[in-house]
């Protein structure tokens, strides 16, 4: 059995946890109908994209790109349909 160990430097941990905090804050703000939550969530997605690209987590990379697109759609809908 092959074990894969991902060794991360401190900066990778900082990126990962910053992305987590921003994503959670953005999702919470959007659920509370705060428009700027979309922008916070997008910044979190950018962090997740860089993290997942660096560590070759392609499922997470795909998910973060999809969330980015969904957030852009949300911003467009909120600005033009409200």
Secondary structure, DSSP 8 states (H G I E B T S, - for coil): ---------HHHHHHHHHHHHHHHHHHHHHHTT-TTHHHHHHHHHHHHHHHHHHTT-HHHHHHHHHHHHHHHHHHHHHHHH-
